[in-house]
Every structure is written in structure tokens, then in C-alpha cells.
Amino acid sequence: MTDMEDHAKGSGENQENEEQSTFGFPIVNPNIQAQVKNISPSVLPLFYGKVHEDLDFFLFEFDILCRSYDYLSDAEKLKLFPASIKD
């Protein structure tokens, strides 16, 4: 076998291992079907990552908003969270 064939064979084995892995990102239960409700982006608390911003207060506000729209599971919250983070 050539080096190229060895490499191709090795990468195929890695692909099989990756497909069998149960670990994924984000870590959620795949059996739960999260349905995202319509939330206006203007009501989302925004976090820019600046020094004067309080991360704990932002997360508190985000959690309160999620509860008010009946986003109770982590899967639902994870679908909404990226829209609240800004550059």
C-alpha cells in the first residue's frame, strides 16, 4: 500500500469513530424537539462583552426573558442565545 492509501484508510476509520460518537455541540438531548417561539429581537437583552457590562446581570435578564416566553428547556434557550451576543 502507498502512503496515500494508508492515509485514506486511516481517515475512513476516523470518520466511522466520529459518526458513532454520542458527543455533540451544543450538548442537548436529541430526543427533545425544541420549537422556537417568535420573539422580537428588540426585546432580547444584548451582551457586547465590554468591561463595564455585568455578565451575571445579562444572564439573569436572559433567563427571565426565556421564562416569560415559556422557554424552559436548555435546547430552547440555546437556540435563542446566539442572537443576544454582539461584537
C-alpha positions in Angstrom: 0.0 0.0 0.0 1.2 3.5 -0.7 1.3 6.3 1.8 -1.8 7.9 0.1 -3.8 4.7 0.5 -2.7 4.4 4.2 -3.8 7.9 4.8 -7.2 7.4 3.0 -7.8 4.2 5.0 -6.9 5.9 8.3 -9.2 8.9 7.6 -12.1 6.5 6.9 -11.6 4.8 10.3 -11.7 8.2 12.0 -14.9 9.1 10.2 -16.6 5.9 11.5 -15.5 6.7 15.0 -16.8 10.3 14.7 -20.1 9.1 13.4 -20.5 6.6 16.3 -19.7 9.3 18.9 -22.7 10.4 21.1 -20.9 13.7 22.0 -22.1 16.8 20.1 -22.3 20.5 20.4 -24.4 22.0 21.8 -24.9 19.4 24.4 -28.7 18.8 24.4 -31.0 15.8 24.5 -31.6 14.9 20.8 -35.0 13.4 21.7 -36.4 16.7 22.7 -37.9 18.7 19.9 -37.3 22.4 20.7 -39.8 24.7 19.0 -38.7 28.3 18.9 -41.4 30.8 19.5 -41.5 34.1 17.8 -39.6 36.7 19.9 -38.9 40.1 18.6 -35.1 40.8 18.6 -35.8 44.2 20.1 -36.8 42.6 23.5 -33.6 40.5 23.8 -31.0 41.7 26.3 -27.7 42.2 24.4 -24.2 41.5 25.6 -21.3 43.1 23.9 -18.5 41.8 26.2 -17.3 45.3 27.3 -15.6 45.8 30.6 -18.5 47.8 32.1 -21.1 45.2 31.3 -22.2 42.7 34.1 -22.3 39.2 32.7 -24.3 37.9 35.7 -26.9 40.6 35.2 -27.1 39.8 31.5 -27.6 36.1 32.1 -30.3 36.9 34.7 -32.2 39.1 32.3 -31.8 36.4 29.6 -33.2 33.8 31.9 -36.2 36.0 32.9 -37.0 36.7 29.2 -36.8 33.0 28.4 -39.2 32.1 31.2 -41.6 34.8 30.2 -41.9 33.2 26.7 -42.1 29.7 28.2 -38.6 28.7 27.0 -38.0 26.3 29.8 -35.7 23.7 28.3 -32.0 24.2 27.6 -32.5 23.3 24.0 -34.9 26.2 23.5 -32.6 28.6 25.3 -29.6 27.5 23.3 -31.4 28.3 20.0 -32.2 31.9 21.3 -28.9 32.7 23.0 -26.6 33.4 20.0 -28.9 36.3 18.9 -28.2 38.1 22.2 -24.4 38.1 21.8 -23.0 41.0 19.8 -19.5 42.0 18.7 
